[in-house]
């Protein structure tokens, strides 16, 4: 819906980076800005310790008038559909609209020194700092829910093993074909459901939950950003392997296996056996948890 809007109108987005904005979010905003010439994104980096850039305001203007929305809710599941929030929808015409637009321009002019490009070093530094902070309460609740899901996962739970192809320097935006996207991730091109990923580290710890939305690309493949792959160089020879365990509706635990890791070798063997006879250039197989654990015990658990 937003892409359709950008095809006929311009949007100027200002985001804060004081608390929860992480590098993967900046990457996503950078991609969006490059994909849509009518989208301008700036990161607000201020110098007031202990203060957050926290306004929630959105306005639209046309020749015959405009509207401004102001509310308490963040652009999160909680802020949009779960919490009690307050918001206002004001219609602006004539002098009122001109006054509002003048105020907006004045704010931009007065804060030029704090408005950084998404790719600016200052924005990246602050996002990396946020990445290192402990989970917030909402993320803790998501992890707790996923752990509860895991307790009810049966041996027939579906697992996907998929080689991740090279995609320039952005291979962490893993491509999947349409069949995999629909059958395993339970997402269709008609309904862009969000999915929730829980990265499992080699030592068994679970990282920050990653809220993702599948993106259709020109090749008719679909891609999902994997935070655990970000910043890693693509191997020279063998492909990395993504391993995903469905623990609930569009909820998954996953690992990114790199060549040289013991579990990568084991997963590659499973792909050899289960994918035998298939002509796909990128190997992908779906199997149940019991089948996988016969080769890799306690994997993803």
C-alpha atoms as a printed R data frame, in Angstrom:
    type eleno elety resid chain resno      x       y       z
1   ATOM     1    CA   UNK     A     1  0.000   0.000   0.000
2   ATOM     2    CA   UNK     A     2  2.814   2.373   0.882
3   ATOM     3    CA   UNK     A     3  4.668   1.539  -2.351
4   ATOM     4    CA   UNK     A     4  1.531   2.437  -4.304
5   ATOM     5    CA   UNK     A     5  1.341   5.734  -2.440
6   ATOM     6    CA   UNK     A     6  4.979   6.506  -3.289
7   ATOM     7    CA   UNK     A     7  4.256   5.960  -6.969
8   ATOM     8    CA   UNK     A     8  2.109   9.099  -6.941
9   ATOM     9    CA   UNK     A     9  3.277  11.128  -3.933
10  ATOM    10    CA   UNK     A    10  6.372  12.019  -1.911
11  ATOM    11    CA   UNK     A    11  7.009  11.114   1.717
12  ATOM    12    CA   UNK     A    12  9.602  12.561   4.103
13  ATOM    13    CA   UNK     A    13 10.315  10.238   7.027
14  ATOM    14    CA   UNK     A    14 12.234  11.221  10.161
15  ATOM    15    CA   UNK     A    15 13.151   8.427  12.587
16  ATOM    16    CA   UNK     A    16 14.849   8.398  15.966
17  ATOM    17    CA   UNK     A    17 17.767   6.184  16.888
18  ATOM    18    CA   UNK     A    18 17.888   6.672  20.658
19  ATOM    19    CA   UNK     A    19 16.625   3.331  21.902
20  ATOM    20    CA   UNK     A    20 15.440   0.439  19.724
21  ATOM    21    CA   UNK     A    21 16.650   1.293  16.217
22  ATOM    22    CA   UNK     A    22 19.243  -1.329  15.201
23  ATOM    23    CA   UNK     A    23 21.564  -1.660  12.154
24  ATOM    24    CA   UNK     A    24 19.187  -4.017  10.324
25  ATOM    25    CA   UNK     A    25 16.464  -1.362  10.564
26  ATOM    26    CA   UNK     A    26 18.750   1.260   9.042
27  ATOM    27    CA   UNK     A    27 19.603  -1.178   6.252
28  ATOM    28    CA   UNK     A    28 15.901  -1.695   5.554
29  ATOM    29    CA   UNK     A    29 15.288   2.056   5.451
30  ATOM    30    CA   UNK     A    30 18.278   2.531   3.161
31  ATOM    31    CA   UNK     A    31 16.916  -0.093   0.762
32  ATOM    32    CA   UNK     A    32 13.478   1.493   0.818
33  ATOM    33    CA   UNK     A    33 14.967   4.894   0.024
34  ATOM    34    CA   UNK     A    34 16.892   3.485  -2.919
35  ATOM    35    CA   UNK     A    35 13.916   1.493  -4.195
36  ATOM    36    CA   UNK     A    36 11.533   4.476  -4.083
37  ATOM    37    CA   UNK     A    37 12.773   7.814  -5.376
38  ATOM    38    CA   UNK     A    38  9.850   9.642  -3.756
39  ATOM    39    CA   UNK     A    39 10.877   8.495  -0.266
40  ATOM    40    CA   UNK     A    40 13.317  10.588   1.755
41  ATOM    41    CA   UNK     A    41 14.551   9.157   5.066
42  ATOM    42    CA   UNK     A    42 16.491  11.049   7.728
43  ATOM    43    CA   UNK     A    43 17.760   9.885  11.116
44  ATOM    44    CA   UNK     A    44 17.440  12.349  13.998
45  ATOM    45    CA   UNK     A    45 20.641  12.238  16.085
46  ATOM    46    CA   UNK     A    46 20.479  14.817  18.866
47  ATOM    47    CA   UNK     A    47 22.904  15.668  21.671
48  ATOM    48    CA   UNK     A    48 20.589  15.741  24.703
49  ATOM    49    CA   UNK     A    49 21.550  12.926  27.108
50  ATOM    50    CA   UNK     A    50 18.620  11.139  28.693
51  ATOM    51    CA   UNK     A    51 16.118  12.392  26.111
52  ATOM    52    CA   UNK     A    52 14.376  10.399  23.391
53  ATOM    53    CA   UNK     A    53 13.215  11.588  19.991
54  ATOM    54    CA   UNK     A    54  9.669  10.367  20.533
55  ATOM    55    CA   UNK     A    55  7.004  12.184  18.458
56  ATOM    56    CA   UNK     A    56  4.406  10.196  16.532
57  ATOM    57    CA   UNK     A    57  3.070  12.515  13.863
58  ATOM    58    CA   UNK     A    58  2.133  11.949  10.247
59  ATOM    59    CA   UNK     A    59  0.663  14.437   7.811
60  ATOM    60    CA   UNK     A    60 -0.629  14.421   4.235
61  ATOM    61    CA   UNK     A    61 -1.311  17.407   2.000
62  ATOM    62    CA   UNK     A    62 -2.991  17.816  -1.373
63  ATOM    63    CA   UNK     A    63 -4.042  20.893  -3.318
64  ATOM    64    CA   UNK     A    64 -7.467  20.945  -1.713
65  ATOM    65    CA   UNK     A    65 -6.374  20.374   1.886
66  ATOM    66    CA   UNK     A    66 -4.629  18.015   4.253
67  ATOM    67    CA   UNK     A    67 -4.771  15.834   7.334
68  ATOM    68    CA   UNK     A    68 -2.477  15.423  10.305
69  ATOM    69    CA   UNK     A    69 -2.448  12.398  12.605
70  ATOM    70    CA   UNK     A    70 -0.929  12.659  16.089
71  ATOM    71    CA   UNK     A    71 -0.950   9.746  18.533
72  ATOM    72    CA   UNK     A    72  0.733   7.902  21.358
73  ATOM    73    CA   UNK     A    73  1.307   4.593  19.585
74  ATOM    74    CA   UNK     A    74  4.594   3.455  18.086
75  ATOM    75    CA   UNK     A    75  4.695   1.741  14.681
76  ATOM    76    CA   UNK     A    76  4.740  -1.685  16.336
77  ATOM    77    CA   UNK     A    77  2.202  -4.464  16.750
78  ATOM    78    CA   UNK     A    78  1.500  -3.177  20.242
79  ATOM    79    CA   UNK     A    79  1.204   0.436  19.169
80  ATOM    80    CA   UNK     A    80 -0.982  -0.318  16.169
81  ATOM    81    CA   UNK     A    81 -3.338  -3.110  17.236
82  ATOM    82    CA   UNK     A    82 -2.811  -4.337  20.815
83  ATOM    83    CA   UNK     A    83 -2.396  -1.443  23.249
84  ATOM    84    CA   UNK     A    84 -4.752   1.229  24.465
85  ATOM    85    CA   UNK     A    85 -3.537   4.293  22.589
86  ATOM    86    CA   UNK     A    86 -4.863   7.780  21.917
87  ATOM    87    CA   UNK     A    87 -4.701   9.554  18.584
88  ATOM    88    CA   UNK     A    88 -6.230  12.486  16.772
89  ATOM    89    CA   UNK     A    89 -7.113  13.006  13.117
90  ATOM    90    CA   UNK     A    90 -7.299  16.691  12.189
91  ATOM    91    CA   UNK     A    91 -8.353  18.026   8.808
92  ATOM    92    CA   UNK     A    92 -6.519  21.128   7.626
93  ATOM    93    CA   UNK     A    93 -7.649  23.603   4.983
94  ATOM    94    CA   UNK     A    94 -6.601  26.993   3.693
95  ATOM    95    CA   UNK     A    95 -4.703  29.104   6.210
96  ATOM    96    CA   UNK     A    96 -4.552  26.278   8.759
97  ATOM    97    CA   UNK     A    97 -2.768  24.009   6.296
98  ATOM    98    CA   UNK     A    98 -0.349  26.760   5.247
99  ATOM    99    CA   UNK     A    99  0.449  27.463   8.897
100 ATOM   100    CA   UNK     A   100  1.088  23.797   9.585
101 ATOM   101    CA   UNK     A   101  3.368  23.421   6.547
102 ATOM   102    CA   UNK     A   102  5.294  26.547   7.582
103 ATOM   103    CA   UNK     A   103  5.806  25.080  11.058
104 ATOM   104    CA   UNK     A   104  7.035  21.805   9.550
105 ATOM   105    CA   UNK     A   105  9.520  23.608   7.320
106 ATOM   106    CA   UNK     A   106 10.682  25.741  10.237
107 ATOM   107    CA   UNK     A   107 11.331  22.615  12.313
108 ATOM   108    CA   UNK     A   108 13.374  21.036   9.511
109 ATOM   109    CA   UNK     A   109 15.389  24.221   9.039
110 ATOM   110    CA   UNK     A   110 16.023  24.606  12.776
111 ATOM   111    CA   UNK     A   111 17.197  20.991  13.152
112 ATOM   112    CA   UNK     A   112 19.231  20.523   9.979
113 ATOM   113    CA   UNK     A   113 22.396  19.730  11.953
114 ATOM   114    CA   UNK     A   114 20.663  16.775  13.652
115 ATOM   115    CA   UNK     A   115 19.158  15.217  10.520
116 ATOM   116    CA   UNK     A   116 21.530  12.559   9.177
117 ATOM   117    CA   UNK     A   117 21.402  10.292   6.150
118 ATOM   118    CA   UNK     A   118 20.480   6.684   6.928
119 ATOM   119    CA   UNK     A   119 23.992   5.615   5.871
120 ATOM   120    CA   UNK     A   120 25.780   8.183   8.067
121 ATOM   121    CA   UNK     A   121 28.431   6.897  10.485
122 ATOM   122    CA   UNK     A   122 26.755   8.652  13.416
123 ATOM   123    CA   UNK     A   123 23.482   6.819  12.789
124 ATOM   124    CA   UNK     A   124 25.313   3.487  12.453
125 ATOM   125    CA   UNK     A   125 27.228   3.998  15.711
126 ATOM   126    CA   UNK     A   126 24.054   4.680  17.661
127 ATOM   127    CA   UNK     A   127 22.229   1.750  16.079
128 ATOM   128    CA   UNK     A   128 25.081  -0.621  16.952
129 ATOM   129    CA   UNK     A   129 24.961   0.647  20.520
130 ATOM   130    CA   UNK     A   130 21.254  -0.156  20.671
131 ATOM   131    CA   UNK     A   131 21.949  -3.632  19.278
132 ATOM   132    CA   UNK     A   132 24.182  -4.360  22.257
133 ATOM   133    CA   UNK     A   133 21.635  -3.392  24.902
134 ATOM   134    CA   UNK     A   134 19.586  -6.070  26.643
135 ATOM   135    CA   UNK     A   135 16.140  -7.060  25.474
136 ATOM   136    CA   UNK     A   136 13.267  -4.703  26.155
137 ATOM   137    CA   UNK     A   137 10.145  -5.936  27.922
138 ATOM   138    CA   UNK     A   138  8.209  -6.412  24.680
139 ATOM   139    CA   UNK     A   139 11.016  -8.515  23.213
140 ATOM   140    CA   UNK     A   140 11.235 -10.524  26.435
141 ATOM   141    CA   UNK     A   141  7.508 -11.275  26.099
142 ATOM   142    CA   UNK     A   142  8.043 -12.416  22.501
143 ATOM   143    CA   UNK     A   143 10.851 -14.735  23.595
144 ATOM   144    CA   UNK     A   144  8.701 -16.112  26.422
145 ATOM   145    CA   UNK     A   145  5.856 -16.790  23.966
146 ATOM   146    CA   UNK     A   146  8.261 -18.522  21.580
147 ATOM   147    CA   UNK     A   147  9.611 -20.671  24.413
148 ATOM   148    CA   UNK     A   148  6.034 -21.653  25.253
149 ATOM   149    CA   UNK     A   149  5.470 -22.519  21.589
150 ATOM   150    CA   UNK     A   150  8.631 -24.607  21.602
151 ATOM   151    CA   UNK     A   151  7.368 -26.661  24.539
152 ATOM   152    CA   UNK     A   152  4.488 -27.825  22.334
153 ATOM   153    CA   UNK     A   153  6.519 -28.490  19.188
154 ATOM   154    CA   UNK     A   154  6.082 -32.097  18.104
155 ATOM   155    CA   UNK     A   155  8.445 -34.377  16.241
156 ATOM   156    CA   UNK     A   156  6.384 -33.700  13.117
157 ATOM   157    CA   UNK     A   157  7.089 -29.944  13.193
158 ATOM   158    CA   UNK     A   158  8.269 -28.689   9.826
159 ATOM   159    CA   UNK     A   159 11.892 -27.740   9.199
160 ATOM   160    CA   UNK     A   160 13.374 -25.999   6.170
161 ATOM   161    CA   UNK     A   161 17.004 -26.386   5.132
162 ATOM   162    CA   UNK     A   162 17.922 -23.972   2.361
163 ATOM   163    CA   UNK     A   163 21.149 -22.902   0.748
164 ATOM   164    CA   UNK     A   164 21.453 -19.126   0.690
165 ATOM   165    CA   UNK     A   165 22.638 -17.825  -2.696
166 ATOM   166    CA   UNK     A   166 25.013 -14.937  -3.170
167 ATOM   167    CA   UNK     A   167 23.235 -11.633  -3.743
168 ATOM   168    CA   UNK     A   168 25.962  -9.065  -4.140
169 ATOM   169    CA   UNK     A   169 27.035  -7.771  -0.740
170 ATOM   170    CA   UNK     A   170 23.531  -8.227   0.694
171 ATOM   171    CA   UNK     A   171 23.253 -11.984   0.886
172 ATOM   172    CA   UNK     A   172 21.756 -11.690   4.356
173 ATOM   173    CA   UNK     A   173 18.549 -10.763   2.485
174 ATOM   174    CA   UNK     A   174 17.993 -14.426   1.732
175 ATOM   175    CA   UNK     A   175 16.024 -15.292  -1.401
176 ATOM   176    CA   UNK     A   176 13.379 -18.033  -1.448
177 ATOM   177    CA   UNK     A   177 11.205 -19.238  -4.293
178 ATOM   178    CA   UNK     A   178  7.460 -18.717  -4.253
179 ATOM   179    CA   UNK     A   179  6.648 -22.309  -3.325
180 ATOM   180    CA   UNK     A   180  8.877 -22.198  -0.240
181 ATOM   181    CA   UNK     A   181  7.451 -18.847   0.769
182 ATOM   182    CA   UNK     A   182  3.894 -20.105   0.628
183 ATOM   183    CA   UNK     A   183  4.297 -23.659   1.873
184 ATOM   184    CA   UNK     A   184  6.786 -23.166   4.664
185 ATOM   185    CA   UNK     A   185  6.696 -19.508   5.719
186 ATOM   186    CA   UNK     A   186  2.895 -19.385   5.263
187 ATOM   187    CA   UNK     A   187  3.016 -16.086   3.406
188 ATOM   188    CA   UNK     A   188  1.443 -15.302   0.049
189 ATOM   189    CA   UNK     A   189  2.017 -12.465  -2.372
190 ATOM   190    CA   UNK     A   190 -1.578 -11.371  -1.834
191 ATOM   191    CA   UNK     A   191 -1.225 -11.097   1.970
192 ATOM   192    CA   UNK     A   192  2.102  -9.804   3.205
193 ATOM   193    CA   UNK     A   193  1.999 -11.312   6.664
194 ATOM   194    CA   UNK     A   194  4.841 -10.475   8.988
195 ATOM   195    CA   UNK     A   195  6.866 -13.339  10.377
196 ATOM   196    CA   UNK     A   196  8.800 -13.525  13.610
197 ATOM   197    CA   UNK     A   197 12.300 -15.044  13.614
198 ATOM   198    CA   UNK     A   198 14.287 -16.133  16.670
199 ATOM   199    CA   UNK     A   199 17.996 -16.601  15.893
200 ATOM   200    CA   UNK     A   200 19.598 -19.563  17.652
201 ATOM   201    CA   UNK     A   201 23.341 -19.253  18.208
202 ATOM   202    CA   UNK     A   202 25.779 -22.142  17.890
203 ATOM   203    CA   UNK     A   203 26.022 -22.427  21.676
204 ATOM   204    CA   UNK     A   204 22.226 -22.669  21.933
205 ATOM   205    CA   UNK     A   205 21.375 -19.156  23.146
206 ATOM   206    CA   UNK     A   206 18.531 -17.267  21.464
207 ATOM   207    CA   UNK     A   207 19.120 -13.749  20.124
208 ATOM   208    CA   UNK     A   208 16.825 -10.758  19.751
209 ATOM   209    CA   UNK     A   209 13.535 -11.542  17.988
210 ATOM   210    CA   UNK     A   210 13.441 -10.252  14.420
211 ATOM   211    CA   UNK     A   211 10.164  -9.040  12.957
212 ATOM   212    CA   UNK     A   212 10.319  -9.502   9.204
213 ATOM   213    CA   UNK     A   213  8.063  -9.023   6.222
214 ATOM   214    CA   UNK     A   214  8.756 -10.937   3.034
215 ATOM   215    CA   UNK     A   215  9.606  -8.744   0.058
216 ATOM   216    CA   UNK     A   216  8.909  -9.736  -3.544
217 ATOM   217    CA   UNK     A   217 11.787  -8.896  -5.913
218 ATOM   218    CA   UNK     A   218 11.921  -8.613  -9.697
219 ATOM   219    CA   UNK     A   219 13.130 -12.191 -10.158
220 ATOM   220    CA   UNK     A   220  9.801 -13.394  -8.679
221 ATOM   221    CA   UNK     A   221 11.696 -14.725  -5.702
222 ATOM   222    CA   UNK     A   222 10.968 -13.527  -2.189
223 ATOM   223    CA   UNK     A   223 13.494 -12.433   0.368
224 ATOM   224    CA   UNK     A   224 13.666 -12.372   4.139
225 ATOM   225    CA   UNK     A   225 16.340 -10.480   6.033
226 ATOM   226    CA   UNK     A   226 18.371 -12.652   8.418
227 ATOM   227    CA   UNK     A   227 19.991 -10.613  11.164
228 ATOM   228    CA   UNK     A   228 22.459 -13.384  12.007
229 ATOM   229    CA   UNK     A   229 23.966 -13.137   8.508
230 ATOM   230    CA   UNK     A   230 24.396  -9.357   8.475
231 ATOM   231    CA   UNK     A   231 28.015  -8.238   8.330
232 ATOM   232    CA   UNK     A   232 29.373 -11.672   7.437
233 ATOM   233    CA   UNK     A   233 31.362 -12.139   4.231
234 ATOM   234    CA   UNK     A   234 29.917 -14.559   1.708
235 ATOM   235    CA   UNK     A   235 32.031 -17.756   1.524
236 ATOM   236    CA   UNK     A   236 34.286 -18.265  -1.484
237 ATOM   237    CA   UNK     A   237 33.234 -21.851  -2.148
238 ATOM   238    CA   UNK     A   238 30.266 -23.531  -0.434
239 ATOM   239    CA   UNK     A   239 26.990 -21.704   0.181
240 ATOM   240    CA   UNK     A   240 25.753 -20.871   3.689
241 ATOM   241    CA   UNK     A   241 22.708 -22.867   4.792
242 ATOM   242    CA   UNK     A   242 19.677 -21.436   6.539
243 ATOM   243    CA   UNK     A   243 17.884 -23.803   8.931
244 ATOM   244    CA   UNK     A   244 14.369 -22.885  10.073
245 ATOM   245    CA   UNK     A   245 12.034 -24.625  12.549
246 ATOM   246    CA   UNK     A   246  8.390 -23.572  12.621
247 ATOM   247    CA   UNK     A   247  7.320 -23.216  16.259
248 ATOM   248    CA   UNK     A   248  4.006 -21.453  15.687
249 ATOM   249    CA   UNK     A   249  2.016 -19.600  13.062
250 ATOM   250    CA   UNK     A   250  4.629 -17.617  11.133
251 ATOM   251    CA   UNK     A   251  7.027 -17.983  14.095
252 ATOM   252    CA   UNK     A   252 10.394 -19.632  13.503
253 ATOM   253    CA   UNK     A   253 13.666 -20.439  15.208
254 ATOM   254    CA   UNK     A   254 16.571 -20.282  12.789
255 ATOM   255    CA   UNK     A   255 20.298 -20.643  12.362
256 ATOM   256    CA   UNK     A   256 22.690 -19.503   9.646
257 ATOM   257    CA   UNK     A   257 25.286 -22.226   9.118
258 ATOM   258    CA   UNK     A   258 28.599 -21.229   7.583
259 ATOM   259    CA   UNK     A   259 30.995 -23.575   5.730
260 ATOM   260    CA   UNK     A   260 33.501 -25.053   8.152
261 ATOM   261    CA   UNK     A   261 30.969 -25.467  10.953
262 ATOM   262    CA   UNK     A   262 30.202 -29.041  11.961
263 ATOM   263    CA   UNK     A   263 26.464 -28.506  11.659
264 ATOM   264    CA   UNK     A   264 26.906 -27.012   8.173
265 ATOM   265    CA   UNK     A   265 28.521 -30.252   7.044
266 ATOM   266    CA   UNK     A   266 25.697 -32.282   8.631
267 ATOM   267    CA   UNK     A   267 23.011 -30.076   7.070
268 ATOM   268    CA   UNK     A   268 24.726 -30.328   3.663
269 ATOM   269    CA   UNK     A   269 24.585 -34.125   3.986
270 ATOM   270    CA   UNK     A   270 20.842 -33.937   4.668
271 ATOM   271    CA   UNK     A   271 20.436 -31.758   1.565
272 ATOM   272    CA   UNK     A   272 22.412 -34.294  -0.458
273 ATOM   273    CA   UNK     A   273 20.165 -37.143   0.644
274 ATOM   274    CA   UNK     A   274 16.762 -35.434   0.719
275 ATOM   275    CA   UNK     A   275 17.401 -33.319  -2.366
276 ATOM   276    CA   UNK     A   276 18.742 -36.139  -4.528
277 ATOM   277    CA   UNK     A   277 17.294 -36.079  -8.019
278 ATOM   278    CA   UNK     A   278 16.141 -32.473  -7.900
279 ATOM   279    CA   UNK     A   279 17.422 -30.061 -10.542
280 ATOM   280    CA   UNK     A   280 17.103 -26.842  -8.523
281 ATOM   281    CA   UNK     A   281 20.329 -24.796  -8.676
282 ATOM   282    CA   UNK     A   282 19.831 -23.771  -5.024
283 ATOM   283    CA   UNK     A   283 19.110 -26.751  -2.772
284 ATOM   284    CA   UNK     A   284 16.111 -26.534  -0.449
285 ATOM   285    CA   UNK     A   285 14.292 -29.316   1.356
286 ATOM   286    CA   UNK     A   286 11.431 -29.435   3.838
287 ATOM   287    CA   UNK     A   287 11.340 -32.253   6.363
288 ATOM   288    CA   UNK     A   288 10.010 -32.884   9.820
289 ATOM   289    CA   UNK     A   289 11.931 -32.355  13.033
290 ATOM   290    CA   UNK     A   290 12.261 -36.078  13.732
291 ATOM   291    CA   UNK     A   291 13.944 -36.657  10.367
292 ATOM   292    CA   UNK     A   292 16.356 -33.799  10.964
293 ATOM   293    CA   UNK     A   293 17.265 -34.890  14.473
294 ATOM   294    CA   UNK     A   294 18.271 -38.293  13.161
295 ATOM   295    CA   UNK     A   295 21.200 -36.484  11.530
296 ATOM   296    CA   UNK     A   296 21.603 -33.458  13.832
297 ATOM   297    CA   UNK     A   297 20.405 -34.156  17.414
298 ATOM   298    CA   UNK     A   298 18.946 -31.232  19.413
299 ATOM   299    CA   UNK     A   299 19.369 -28.926  16.441
300 ATOM   300    CA   UNK     A   300 17.437 -25.607  16.751
301 ATOM   301    CA   UNK     A   301 16.078 -26.583  20.198
